[in-house]
Amino acid sequence: MSDDTMAPPPTPQPTSDAASAPEGLRDRRTVLRCAAMAALVGASAPILAACGGGDDTAGGGTSSAPATGTSSAPTTGTSSAPTSGTSSAPPSSASGGTVLGPVSDVPVGGGKIFTDAKVVVTQPAAGQFKGFSAVCTHQGNPVGSIEGGQIVCPFHGSHFSISDGSPTSGPAQRPLPAINVAVEGSNIVQSA
């Protein structure tokens, strides 16, 4: 007899990756996969519970989630409840415009950048207020300051006139677009 006939028959090789791994690794992989699945299922349970809401009018049920006073859902109608805290919406004026800030923030011969509204308000002469976009016409970067009677974009050095928003130096070729502003009481208001 030859040595070939004495050898035990070859054992069939499994085809899956997990099954072809050594016994210790297969167990470890299984445990890690199960742990990952459990974490995913466990993490989604509170999210799914939060989606349950209190819309169950047929069963007379109520939501078990505590009320927090905030909602991301749009609401309709009006509420007489007082509001507290900060609001992401800018305050409105009596005329329906957006209050940018107090007149006292805008010096004569200078201006103020209202970054949230993306508006520059200047006062070239006493009592004369002008509004311009705070976005540079060169490459769309925000302007950074008002210096020496000019609105300055710090990114590429464009300068604009506080009187009419026209470019005075730098690479910008177009003026800053005008924004309608007005004085209401002691505030500067952006109007539509």
C-alpha positions as a Markdown table, in Angstrom:
| # | Residue | x | y | z |
|---|---|---|---|---|
| 1 | Met | 0.0 | 0.0 | 0.0 |
| 2 | Ser | 1.1 | 3.5 | -0.7 |
| 3 | Asp | 1.2 | 6.4 | 1.7 |
| 4 | Asp | -1.7 | 8.0 | -0.3 |
| 5 | Thr | -4.1 | 5.2 | 0.6 |
| 6 | Met | -3.3 | 5.4 | 4.3 |
| 7 | Ala | -4.1 | 9.1 | 4.6 |
| 8 | Pro | -7.5 | 10.0 | 6.1 |
| 9 | Pro | -10.0 | 11.4 | 3.6 |
| 10 | Pro | -9.9 | 15.2 | 3.4 |
| 11 | Thr | -12.5 | 17.0 | 5.5 |
| 12 | Pro | -14.9 | 19.3 | 3.6 |
| 13 | Gln | -14.1 | 23.0 | 4.0 |
| 14 | Pro | -16.9 | 25.3 | 5.0 |
| 15 | Thr | -17.6 | 28.2 | 2.6 |
| 16 | Ser | -18.7 | 31.0 | 4.8 |
| 17 | Asp | -16.1 | 33.4 | 6.3 |
| 18 | Ala | -17.4 | 33.0 | 9.8 |
| 19 | Ala | -17.3 | 29.3 | 9.6 |
| 20 | Ser | -13.8 | 29.2 | 8.0 |
| 21 | Ala | -12.4 | 31.2 | 11.0 |
| 22 | Pro | -10.8 | 29.4 | 13.8 |
| 23 | Glu | -13.2 | 28.4 | 16.6 |
| 24 | Gly | -12.2 | 31.3 | 18.9 |
| 25 | Leu | -12.6 | 33.9 | 16.2 |
| 26 | Arg | -15.9 | 32.6 | 15.1 |
| 27 | Asp | -17.2 | 33.0 | 18.6 |
| 28 | Arg | -15.8 | 36.4 | 19.1 |
| 29 | Arg | -17.2 | 37.6 | 15.7 |
| 30 | Thr | -20.6 | 36.2 | 16.6 |
| 31 | Val | -20.5 | 38.0 | 20.0 |
| 32 | Leu | -19.5 | 41.3 | 18.4 |
| 33 | Arg | -22.1 | 41.0 | 15.7 |
| 34 | Cys | -24.8 | 40.3 | 18.3 |
| 35 | Ala | -23.6 | 43.1 | 20.5 |
| 36 | Ala | -23.7 | 45.5 | 17.5 |
| 37 | Met | -27.2 | 44.4 | 16.6 |
| 38 | Ala | -28.3 | 44.7 | 20.3 |
| 39 | Ala | -26.9 | 48.2 | 20.4 |
| 40 | Leu | -28.6 | 49.3 | 17.2 |
| 41 | Val | -31.9 | 47.9 | 18.4 |
| 42 | Gly | -31.5 | 49.3 | 21.9 |
| 43 | Ala | -30.5 | 52.7 | 20.6 |
| 44 | Ser | -33.5 | 52.9 | 18.3 |
| 45 | Ala | -36.1 | 51.9 | 20.9 |
| 46 | Pro | -36.2 | 55.4 | 22.6 |
| 47 | Ile | -36.4 | 57.0 | 19.1 |
| 48 | Leu | -39.3 | 54.8 | 18.1 |
| 49 | Ala | -41.0 | 55.4 | 21.5 |
| 50 | Ala | -40.6 | 59.2 | 20.9 |
| 51 | Cys | -42.3 | 58.9 | 17.6 |
| 52 | Gly | -45.4 | 57.4 | 19.2 |
| 53 | Gly | -46.7 | 60.9 | 20.2 |
| 54 | Gly | -50.1 | 61.5 | 21.6 |
| 55 | Asp | -52.1 | 61.2 | 18.4 |
| 56 | Asp | -54.0 | 58.1 | 19.6 |
| 57 | Thr | -57.5 | 59.6 | 19.8 |
| 58 | Ala | -59.4 | 56.4 | 19.0 |
| 59 | Gly | -58.0 | 54.5 | 22.0 |
| 60 | Gly | -58.1 | 57.5 | 24.4 |
| 61 | Gly | -54.5 | 56.9 | 25.2 |
| 62 | Thr | -52.0 | 59.5 | 26.2 |
| 63 | Ser | -48.3 | 59.9 | 25.5 |
| 64 | Ser | -46.0 | 58.6 | 28.3 |
| 65 | Ala | -43.3 | 61.0 | 27.2 |
| 66 | Pro | -42.9 | 64.0 | 29.5 |
| 67 | Ala | -43.7 | 67.4 | 28.0 |
| 68 | Thr | -40.7 | 69.5 | 27.5 |
| 69 | Gly | -42.2 | 72.7 | 26.1 |
| 70 | Thr | -40.4 | 72.4 | 22.8 |
| 71 | Ser | -41.4 | 70.9 | 19.5 |
| 72 | Ser | -39.9 | 70.7 | 16.1 |
| 73 | Ala | -43.3 | 70.1 | 14.5 |
| 74 | Pro | -44.9 | 73.1 | 12.8 |
| 75 | Thr | -47.9 | 74.6 | 14.6 |
| 76 | Thr | -50.9 | 76.4 | 13.4 |
| 77 | Gly | -53.1 | 79.0 | 15.2 |
| 78 | Thr | -52.1 | 81.3 | 18.0 |
| 79 | Ser | -51.0 | 80.7 | 21.5 |
| 80 | Ser | -51.6 | 83.0 | 24.5 |
| 81 | Ala | -48.9 | 81.2 | 26.5 |
| 82 | Pro | -46.0 | 83.4 | 27.4 |
| 83 | Thr | -42.7 | 82.5 | 25.8 |
| 84 | Ser | -39.4 | 82.4 | 27.6 |
| 85 | Gly | -35.8 | 81.8 | 26.7 |
| 86 | Thr | -34.2 | 82.8 | 23.4 |
| 87 | Ser | -35.8 | 82.6 | 20.0 |
| 88 | Ser | -34.1 | 81.9 | 16.8 |
| 89 | Ala | -36.3 | 84.3 | 14.9 |
| 90 | Pro | -35.2 | 87.9 | 15.0 |
| 91 | Pro | -37.6 | 90.4 | 16.6 |
| 92 | Ser | -40.1 | 92.1 | 14.5 |
| 93 | Ser | -41.0 | 95.8 | 14.4 |
| 94 | Ala | -44.4 | 97.4 | 14.4 |
| 95 | Ser | -44.2 | 97.7 | 10.6 |
| 96 | Gly | -43.4 | 94.0 | 10.3 |
| 97 | Gly | -39.7 | 94.5 | 9.5 |
| 98 | Thr | -36.9 | 92.8 | 11.3 |
| 99 | Val | -35.2 | 94.7 | 14.1 |
| 100 | Leu | -31.5 | 94.7 | 13.4 |
| 101 | Gly | -30.3 | 96.6 | 16.5 |
| 102 | Pro | -30.2 | 100.0 | 18.1 |
| 103 | Val | -29.4 | 103.2 | 16.2 |
| 104 | Ser | -26.7 | 103.9 | 18.7 |
| 105 | Asp | -24.7 | 100.9 | 17.4 |
| 106 | Val | -24.1 | 102.6 | 14.1 |
| 107 | Pro | -21.6 | 105.5 | 14.4 |
| 108 | Val | -21.6 | 108.5 | 12.1 |
| 109 | Gly | -19.0 | 108.0 | 9.3 |
| 110 | Gly | -19.0 | 104.2 | 10.0 |
| 111 | Gly | -21.3 | 101.3 | 10.4 |
| 112 | Lys | -22.2 | 98.0 | 12.0 |
| 113 | Ile | -22.3 | 94.5 | 10.5 |
| 114 | Phe | -25.3 | 92.5 | 11.7 |
| 115 | Thr | -23.9 | 89.1 | 10.9 |
| 116 | Asp | -27.0 | 87.1 | 11.7 |
| 117 | Ala | -29.1 | 89.1 | 9.2 |
| 118 | Lys | -26.1 | 89.4 | 6.8 |
| 119 | Val | -26.7 | 93.1 | 6.6 |
| 120 | Val | -24.3 | 96.1 | 6.9 |
| 121 | Val | -25.9 | 99.3 | 8.1 |
| 122 | Thr | -23.8 | 102.5 | 7.6 |
| 123 | Gln | -24.3 | 106.1 | 8.6 |
| 124 | Pro | -22.4 | 108.2 | 6.1 |
| 125 | Ala | -23.8 | 111.4 | 7.5 |
| 126 | Ala | -25.7 | 112.1 | 10.8 |
| 127 | Gly | -29.2 | 110.7 | 10.5 |
| 128 | Gln | -28.6 | 109.1 | 7.1 |
| 129 | Phe | -28.7 | 105.3 | 7.3 |
| 130 | Lys | -27.9 | 102.9 | 4.4 |
| 131 | Gly | -28.2 | 99.2 | 4.3 |
| 132 | Phe | -26.1 | 96.8 | 2.2 |
| 133 | Ser | -25.6 | 93.0 | 1.9 |
| 134 | Ala | -22.8 | 91.8 | 4.2 |
| 135 | Val | -21.7 | 89.3 | 1.5 |
| 136 | Cys | -18.8 | 90.4 | -0.6 |
| 137 | Thr | -19.5 | 90.4 | -4.4 |
| 138 | His | -16.1 | 89.1 | -5.2 |
| 139 | Gln | -16.4 | 85.5 | -4.0 |
| 140 | Gly | -19.3 | 85.5 | -1.6 |
| 141 | Asn | -17.4 | 85.8 | 1.7 |
| 142 | Pro | -18.8 | 87.8 | 4.6 |
| 143 | Val | -17.4 | 91.3 | 5.0 |
| 144 | Gly | -15.5 | 91.8 | 8.2 |
| 145 | Ser | -15.3 | 95.4 | 9.3 |
| 146 | Ile | -15.9 | 99.1 | 8.6 |
| 147 | Glu | -12.7 | 101.1 | 8.6 |
| 148 | Gly | -12.0 | 104.7 | 7.4 |
| 149 | Gly | -15.4 | 105.1 | 5.8 |
| 150 | Gln | -15.2 | 101.8 | 3.9 |
| 151 | Ile | -16.7 | 98.3 | 4.3 |
| 152 | Val | -13.8 | 95.9 | 4.2 |
| 153 | Cys | -13.8 | 92.2 | 3.1 |
| 154 | Pro | -10.8 | 90.6 | 4.9 |
| 155 | Phe | -10.6 | 87.6 | 2.5 |
| 156 | His | -9.2 | 89.3 | -0.6 |
| 157 | Gly | -9.0 | 93.0 | 0.4 |
| 158 | Ser | -12.1 | 94.4 | -1.3 |
| 159 | His | -13.3 | 97.8 | 0.0 |
| 160 | Phe | -16.7 | 99.3 | -0.5 |
| 161 | Ser | -18.1 | 102.8 | 0.0 |
| 162 | Ile | -20.3 | 103.3 | 3.1 |
| 163 | Ser | -22.4 | 105.8 | 1.0 |
| 164 | Asp | -23.5 | 103.6 | -1.9 |
| 165 | Gly | -21.8 | 100.2 | -1.5 |
| 166 | Ser | -19.7 | 100.6 | -4.6 |
| 167 | Pro | -16.2 | 99.0 | -4.8 |
| 168 | Thr | -13.4 | 101.4 | -4.0 |
| 169 | Ser | -10.5 | 98.9 | -4.2 |
| 170 | Gly | -9.6 | 95.2 | -4.4 |
| 171 | Pro | -10.8 | 92.5 | -6.7 |
| 172 | Ala | -14.6 | 93.1 | -6.3 |
| 173 | Gln | -16.1 | 94.7 | -9.4 |
| 174 | Arg | -19.8 | 94.9 | -8.4 |
| 175 | Pro | -21.3 | 97.0 | -5.5 |
| 176 | Leu | -22.8 | 95.5 | -2.4 |
| 177 | Pro | -26.5 | 95.1 | -3.1 |
| 178 | Ala | -28.6 | 97.6 | -1.2 |
| 179 | Ile | -30.9 | 96.5 | 1.6 |
| 180 | Asn | -33.9 | 98.5 | 2.7 |
| 181 | Val | -33.4 | 99.8 | 6.2 |
| 182 | Ala | -35.3 | 102.4 | 8.2 |
| 183 | Val | -35.2 | 103.9 | 11.7 |
| 184 | Glu | -38.2 | 103.1 | 13.9 |
| 185 | Gly | -37.9 | 104.7 | 17.3 |
| 186 | Ser | -34.5 | 103.8 | 18.6 |
| 187 | Asn | -34.0 | 100.8 | 16.3 |
| 188 | Ile | -32.7 | 100.1 | 12.8 |
| 189 | Val | -35.2 | 97.9 | 11.0 |
| 190 | Gln | -34.8 | 95.9 | 7.8 |
| 191 | Ser | -37.9 | 96.3 | 5.7 |
| 192 | Ala | -39.0 | 94.1 | 2.9 |
